[in-house]
């Protein structure tokens, strides 16, 4: 809701672009999962070398720099810069952050298409499901221990009864 200035509230409805495959929020989620996986060490990115950048490849088009000793460092600096803006650790306007998210998504696609990502990008959902599975496994383990303890506990021998004489 927005205040229209005359004391009345106005409801703003945003039109959703249904022609794109992913919404802006879904792209943000992809980027968040990608960055979080990289930071945690779940994935490794093999950045291009100066020799690779000298060739005309999608990498050299994505990173238009002259091949030199510093080319590898420039690419990594660019990547860290983009992620810093996305994360909010580097000062940027809202528009610049949106552009950085888009740029990070392009980098993700470029790295994936060039087969430069090793490991698995863990999604929030998968992480949550793994935690639930760990809890279930722990409680199941406790139950198994209890059942095993019950089944294999030493049984007390019944006290012998004295036989009655029949008579």
C-alpha positions in Angstrom: 0.0 0.0 0.0 1.1 3.6 -0.7 -0.1 6.8 0.8 -1.6 8.9 -2.1 -0.7 12.1 -0.3 -4.3 13.0 0.5 -4.6 10.7 3.5 -6.0 7.8 1.5 -4.1 4.5 1.0 -3.7 3.3 -2.6 -3.1 -0.4 -3.4 -0.4 -0.9 -6.0 -0.7 -4.0 -8.1 2.4 -5.2 -10.0 1.9 -7.0 -13.3 3.9 -10.2 -13.4 5.8 -10.9 -16.6 4.7 -14.5 -17.5 6.9 -14.6 -20.6 10.1 -15.2 -18.7 11.1 -18.6 -17.3 12.1 -17.3 -13.9 10.8 -14.5 -11.8 13.3 -11.9 -10.4 12.9 -13.6 -7.0 13.7 -17.0 -8.4 16.8 -15.6 -10.0 17.8 -14.0 -6.7 17.3 -17.4 -5.1 19.5 -19.1 -7.7 22.2 -16.5 -7.1 21.9 -16.8 -3.3 22.2 -20.6 -3.4 25.2 -20.4 -5.9 27.0 -17.8 -3.7 26.3 -19.7 -0.5 27.5 -23.0 -1.9 30.7 -21.3 -3.1 31.3 -19.6 0.3 30.7 -22.9 2.1 33.0 -24.8 -0.2 30.3 -27.0 -1.6 31.4 -25.9 -5.1 34.7 -24.9 -6.7 34.8 -22.5 -9.6 37.7 -23.0 -12.0 38.3 -19.4 -13.1 39.8 -19.0 -16.6 43.5 -18.6 -17.0 45.2 -15.8 -19.0 46.0 -18.4 -21.8 42.4 -19.4 -22.0 41.3 -15.8 -22.2 43.6 -15.2 -25.2 41.4 -17.5 -27.2 38.1 -16.4 -28.6 35.7 -18.3 -26.3 32.5 -17.4 -24.4 34.8 -16.7 -21.5 36.8 -14.0 -23.3 33.6 -12.4 -24.5 32.1 -12.4 -21.0 35.4 -10.9 -19.6 36.7 -8.5 -22.2 40.2 -8.0 -20.9 43.6 -8.2 -22.6 45.3 -11.4 -21.7 48.1 -10.7 -19.3 49.5 -11.9 -16.1 46.9 -9.9 -14.2 43.9 -11.2 -16.3 43.1 -14.0 -13.9 43.2 -11.6 -10.9 41.0 -9.1 -12.7 38.4 -11.8 -13.3 38.4 -12.9 -9.7 38.3 -9.3 -8.6 35.3 -8.7 -10.9 33.5 -11.8 -9.5 34.2 -10.7 -5.8 33.0 -7.2 -6.7 29.7 -8.4 -8.1 29.2 -10.7 -5.1 30.0 -7.9 -2.7 27.4 -5.7 -4.2 24.8 -8.6 -4.2 25.6 -9.3 -0.5 25.3 -5.7 0.5 28.9 -5.5 1.8 29.8 -2.9 -0.9 27.9 0.4 -1.1 25.5 0.4 -4.1 22.1 1.7 -5.0 19.1 -0.7 -5.2 19.4 -0.5 -9.0 23.1 -1.4 -8.9 22.3 -4.3 -6.6 19.7 -5.6 -9.1 22.3 -5.3 -11.9 24.8 -7.2 -9.8 22.3 -10.0 -9.2 21.7 -10.2 -12.9 25.5 -10.2 -13.6 26.0 -12.9 -10.9 23.3 -15.0 -12.6 25.1 -14.6 -16.0 28.3 -15.6 -14.4 26.6 -18.7 -12.9 25.3 -19.6 -16.4 28.7 -18.9 -18.0 30.6 -21.0 -15.4 28.1 -23.8 -15.7 28.0 -23.8 -19.5 31.8 -23.8 -19.6 31.9 -26.8 -17.2 33.8 -24.7 -14.7 31.8 -25.6 -11.6 32.8 -28.6 -9.6 30.5 -29.9 -6.8 26.8 -29.4 -6.1 24.9 -26.2 -5.5 22.9 -26.8 -2.4 19.5 -25.4 -2.3 17.8 -24.1 0.8 15.2 -26.7 0.4 17.8 -29.5 0.2 19.6 -28.1 3.2 16.4 -28.1 5.2 15.5 -31.6 4.1 18.9 -32.9 5.2 18.5 -31.4 8.6 15.1 -33.0 9.0 16.6 -36.3 7.8 19.3 -36.0 10.4 16.8 -35.5 13.2 14.8 -38.5 12.0 17.9 -40.6 11.9 18.9 -39.6 15.4 15.4 -40.4 16.8 15.3 -43.7 14.9 18.7 -44.6 16.3 17.5 -43.9 19.8 14.4 -46.1 19.3 16.5 -48.9 17.9 18.8 -48.7 21.0 15.7 -48.8 23.3 14.2 -51.8 21.5 17.5 -53.6 21.4 18.0 -52.9 25.1 14.5 -54.3 25.8 14.9 -57.4 23.7 18.3 -58.4 24.9 18.1 -57.4 28.5 18.9 -60.1 30.9 15.8 -61.7 32.1 15.3 -62.4 35.8 14.9 -66.1 36.5 11.6 -66.8 38.2 12.0 -67.8 41.8 11.5 -71.5 42.2 8.2 -72.5 43.8 8.0 -75.2 46.3 6.1 -78.2 45.2 3.2 -79.2 47.3 2.8 -82.6 48.4 -0.2 -84.3 47.3 -1.9 -86.2 49.9 
